[in-house]
Amino acid sequence: MIPARYASTRFPGKPLADLGGKPMVVRVCARAAASGAASVHVATDDARIAQAVRTHGFEALMTRADHASGTDRIAEAVAQLGLRDDAIVVNVQGDEPLIAPALIAQVATALASNPRAAVSTACHPIHEAESAFNPNVVKVVLDAQGEALYFSRAPIPWARDAYAAGERRPPKGLPMYRHAGIYGYRVAFLKRYAALEPSPLESFEALEQLRVLWHGDRIAVAVSHDEIPPGVDTPADLEQVRARFDPAAETG
């Protein structure tokens, strides 16, 4: 399921931005389809996005314009489809045209193989100081079962002794991971998500996934050993991504 809205403070119309002759959201659809998903749907509030998606052979669902988050939009779309409570839906952001199909499958498998978890997501190791101390890079700390203990914009876990000794990059062996904004959900969880009260943690960190942990649900985390490419947040990001697409290519 790919949530895509036209309005954006930093980049209006982003899902329809051209990448090698196709709208960005269509490139994301192609990546999702290559993951082995049973179906791929775009959940949108804009007729232009829906038309572009359908023109290129993918499915689009019209949803309300007042959703507070992509998760809420997906919950509405799932209700329209009438999916079973035990079905697994992967939320792939509409601005992730470089996402690896294998990662999408890995996130689905992480949830399918962990009956305790209601949600799954992904991460990859952080080795460099620039990412470790950047508040725009979200970190996740895992437990022994590969489930999320906490998400933060702070550099966690904190290597006390190494940093006190003057080290300015994560020391070797520090289990520091960058969280990637892809999620798997059980449909039963999506049905009750809207009733969960926001938590103080998510308000201060500006991280919606902390609501899940706050209310006691588990999040299984798939660890990618390859760096997960970032999404397209700005027009400058788009120009960098465009260099990766051949206008003659069919799937990117």
Number of C-alpha atoms within 10 A of each C-alpha: 28 27 26 26 25 17 14 11 7 10 14 14 16 24 29 21 19 16 22 20 15 20 19 24 28 28 28 27 26 19 23 28 17 16 17 13 16 8 11 23 21 30 27 25 22 18 14 14 25 21 13 18 25 15 11 14 11 18 17 24 23 17 21 13 13 9 13 9 10 20 20 19 24 28 23 21 24 21 13 12 10 10 14 12 12 12 12 22 26 24 24 25 23 26 24 24 30 19 20 17 17 15 21 26 17 21 27 26 16 23 26 21 10 17 11 13 20 22 30 28 28 25 26 21 19 20 18 12 14 12 18 25 18 13 14 11 18 23 27 26 20 19 11 7 9 15 22 19 15 17 23 23 19 17 21 20 18 14 16 9 10 13 13 9 8 8 13 14 17 23 16 7 7 14 18 23 26 25 24 23 17 18 23 29 26 22 23 16 18 21 15 10 15 14 8 11 11 16 17 12 17 17 12 9 15 12 15 16 20 23 19 20 18 17 12 9 14 19 29 30 29 23 21 17 9 10 12 19 13 15 18 22 14 14 14 9 12 19 12 10 19 16 11 13 18 13 15 9 10 12 16 19
